[in-house]
Amino acid sequence: MRAASWSALRRVAILLGVFAAAFVAGQLGTWLHAPLAWMIGPMITTAAITLLFSQRAPPALLRVIGQLVIGGALGLHLTPDAFDRIIANAVPIIAGALILTAAATAYGVAQSRLFGVHRATALYSTVPGGPIEMALLATQNGGDGARTALAQTLRIVFVVLVFPPALTIAAVSAPAVAIAAGGWWDTALLAAIALAAGLAASMVRLTSPFFLGPMMVVGALAASGIPHATHHAGVVPAAQILLGVSPGSMFRRDLFRGAGRFLLGTCLSTAFLIAVSAMVSLILGYLYDIDLATMMLANAPGAVTEMVITAEVLRLDVATVASFQFVRIAIALTLVGVIDRFLKQHRPA
């Protein structure tokens, strides 16, 4: 057998080993009744393996599969009442998005000066958005795409590690209705709908297309009163493993070398954004009578996929969290480019 074939087999074997370890970690977390065990356990385990053995990231297709499964399952929560709540909360949704984006942008500009980081790298690293989307924007504007992706991933990991346990300990979850597991035919039909929706959403360049596309299409069907069961038991935990392994694999050793000041700035920006999001959640929750747990996840500076999954696991208002997160990321992706171009025209990089 050729050397290339042996190398490919070795990579496959190592990847299977990573997922086996991720499964064990998820199962252990379940036995310990840890919140979001099937995503947090694999995330931590994969990060440790990647740092210790310089393991390559798994194929991006695996995260896409996880997003398709979870997006379709969560779309079933978008009932007619949920859509009414989204429309009723239009003002706090936009207000929260603008405040958090403005705060993150201001910190990004300050970080570039205080920590000697290239402005584009600091800006696109600090404003919460998808790691891939922000990394591409940073690269296009002269920044460091790899470090931008790392900073975005670090913040998401920190938020996922902090928010679910904190909300669980505080016992502030709302009484949402759980959706019963379905059979394999239900899984097949839901997966087909999710795939078609994801492909359509990617064609129109929707943010997180393979998550939000299925969620919106299945949600529209649910809001129309078309009944459908969710995936077979075990399918959703498997998808959460795929989503947990993905950010964990970002922790490559080469990205940490010589990045002390940058990582310090990232940690401080995460703490700053969590504090701002908590303040915004308290104020908007009080003004618009939305429960605090839902508002904390809705405004959390994480990623839409992870935050919506957390809302579902904690039985919170999935529709509200999804709408806040989606609008914030859409506004951030739009405004951060405008602000970056403005700064280039008026100040030196």
N, C-alpha and C positions, 0 to 999 in steps of 0.2 A: 504493500500500500504506500502511496506517495506521502511525502512529508506534509504536503498541504492537506491531505485527507486526514492524517493523524491530528494535525493542528485543529481542524474543524471539529473532529470528534472530541478532542480535549475541551474545546470551548463549550460544546454542547453538554458534556459531562459536568463541567464546572457550573454551568448555568442551572442544570438540573439540581446540583448540590445546593446552590444558593436558594432555589425555590423550596427544596426539602427543608432546609434550615428555617426559611421564612414560615413554612407551614407549622413546624414545631413551635416556633415563637408565637404564632397566632393562637395555636391550640393551648399553649401554656398561659397566654394572656386570658383566654376564655375561662380556663379553670380558675384563674385568680380573680375573675369578674372585673377585669380591667376594661375601661371604656374604649371603644374603637380598637379592640384587641387585634382584629384581623388586618388592620392597616398599620397601627403603631408598632406591634411586635415585628412584622416583616421589615418595616422601615428601619428600626434600630439595628436589627440583625444584619441587614444588607449593608448599612453604613459601616458597621464594624468589620464585615468581611472585605468590603471594598478598601477600607483604610489599611487593613492588615496585609492583604494579598494583592492589592492593585487590580482587582477584578474589573473587567470591562462592563460597561452598562449593557443591560439586556436590550434586545431589539425594541425600537419605539412602538412597533406594532402591538406589543403586549400591553402597553399602557392604553393604547387606543381601544383594545378589546375590553379592558377593564372599564374604561369610560363609557363604552357603548352599553355594557351590561348595567352599570350603575345608573346611567342617565335614563335608560328606559324604565328601570324599576322605580326611580324617584318620580318620574313623570306621572305615575299613578296617583301621586299625592295632590296633583293640581286639579282639584275638584272645582265646580262652579263657585263655591264659597271662597276657595283659595284665590281664584282670579278676582273676585270682588275685593278681597283684602289687598291684593297687589294694586289695583286701581285706586283704592281708598288711601293707600300709603305712598302715592306718587310724590308728594312734597317731601316727606322725610327721606325717601329713597334718594332723590336727587340732592337734597341738602347734605345728607351724610356723605355721599360720593364726592361732592365738591369740597367739603371741609377736609376730608381725609386726603384727597389728592393734593390740595393746596398745602397741607401740613407736610406731606411726604416730599413734595417738590421743594419747599423751603429748606427742609433738612438736607435734601440731596445737594442743593447748592452750597449750603454751609459745610457739609462733609467734604466736598471737593476742595475747599479752602483749608479747613482745619486738619485734614488727614493727608493732604497732598495727592488726592486721587483725581484722575482725569474726570472732567466735569460730566461727560456723557456716561462714563462708567458709574459715577456716583449717583447721577440722576436716575438712570434706568435701573440701577440696583435698588434704590430706595423706594420708588413709587411702586406700590403693590400691583402686580400683574402676573401673567403666566411666565415662568422661567424661560421658556422657548421664545415667546413673543418679545419679551424685554431684551433677551440676549441678542436677537436679530436686530432690534432697533439700536442697541448699543453699538454693535459691530458696524452697522450702516452709517453711524454718526461718529466713527472714529474711536469708540470705546473698546473695552475688553469684554467680549461676549461671554467667554468662559467664566470670568469672575462675576459677571452680572448674573448668569444662571446660578452660580454657586450661592450668591447673596440671596437671590429670590428663593432658592430651595432651602437655605438655612432658616429664613424667616418662616416659611411654610411649616417646616419640621418643628420649629420652636412653638408656633401657634398650635399645631396639632397636638404636641406633647403637653401643652399647658391648659388649653381651653376645655377639652372634654373632661379631664380629671377634676378641674376646678368647678365646672358646672355640676358634675356628678356629686362632688363633696358638698356643694352648696345646696343640693337637692332642689333646684329651681326649675327642673324640666316641666314642660306643659303637657297636659293630658291629650296627646294626639292619638289618632286611631291607627293601630297597626294593620298592615295588609297581610293577609294569609298567604303562605307559600303555595305555588301552583305545581303543575306537573311538567313533564318534559315537552309536551306539545305547547304549553303556555310559554315555556322558555324559547322554543324554536320560533314561534310567531312573534314574540316580543323582540327577539334578537333580529329577525328579518326587518321589522319596522324600524328598529334602532339603527341598523346598518344603512337602510335607505335614507333615513333622516340625517344621519351623520354625513353621508356623502353629499347630500343636497346642501347641508349647512356649510361644508367645506368649500363647495363651489361658489357660494356667495360670501366666503371669507368671514364667517361668523366667529367670534371669539370662542375658544374651546368647542369647536364644532361637533366633535364626537361625543361630547357630554351634553352640551346645551341643546344641540339639534334633536337627539332622541328624547330628551326631557320635555322639550317644547311640543314636539309632535305627539308623543304619547299623552302629554298633559292636555293637549287640545282634544284628543279622543276621549280622555277621562272626563273633561269638562262638558263634552257633548253627551255624556251619559252612556257611552259605549263601554260595557263591562269587560274587564279583562283581569285575570289573575297575574300575579308576579311570577318571578322565576322559581324553578325548583329549588328546594332547600339545599344549600351548599354552593349554589352558583354565585350568589352575591358575596359570600365570604371569599370565594376564589378570586372574584374580581377585585375585592379589596386588597388581597395579597398582591395582585399585579400593580395596583396603584401605590402600595406601600413600598414595594421593591424599587420602583422607578426613582423616587427622590433619594432613597438610600444609596443608590448607585452613583449619585452625583459627587459623593465624598471621596474624590480622588486625591491622593497624597500630593501630586504635583501642583494642584490648585492652592494648597495651603502653604507651599514654600514661599517665603518672602512676602507673605500677605498679612503680616501681623496687624499693621495699622488699618488695613482695609477691613479685616475681620472685626477689629475693635469697633470701627465705625458702623459696621453692619449690625453688631450686637446692640450698640447704643440706639441705632435707628429703629430696630425692632422693639426695644423697650419704649422708645418715644412714641411709636405708632400705636402700640398696645394701650398706652396711657391715653392718647388722643381718642382712640376708638372707644375706650371705656367711658370717657367723658361725653362723647357724642351720643353713645348708647343711652346713658343715664338721662341726658337732656331730651333727646328725641322720644325715648320711651315714655318719659313723664308727660311730654306735651301731646303725644298722639296715642297714649294709652296702649302701648305694646309691651308685652312682658319682657323683663330684663334679659332673660336667658336667650330668647330669640334675637333681641337687639344686639347682644354681645357677639353672637355668631354672625349676624347679618353685617356688622361693621368690622369684624375681625380682619386684620391685614394679612389674611392667608390667601388661599386659592379657592375658586368657586367650587371645584369638585370636592375637595377635602372638607370644606365648611358645610356644604349641603349634606354630605354623607354623615357628618357629625350631628347635624340637626335631625336626620332621620333616625340615627341610632338612639339619640336622647329623647326622641318623640317630641320634637319641637316643630315649629311651623316651617316646613320645608319650602313652601312657596314663597314666603316672605324672605327667608334667608337667601334663596336662589335669586330673587329679584334684586335685592340690595347688592349682592355680590356681583351679579352680572352688570348692572348699571354702573357700579363703581369702576369695574375693570374696563368697561367700554369707554367711560369718560376719561379714565387714566390714560389709556392707550391713545386717545385722541389729543388730550391736552398736553401730555408730556412732550410730544413731538413739536407742538406749537411753541411751548415754552423754551425748549432746547434751541429751536431756530431763532427765537427772539434774543436769547442770551448770546448766541453766536454773532448776531448782528450788532449788539450793543456792548459786548464785553469780550476780552480775549479769553481763549480757552485755558 
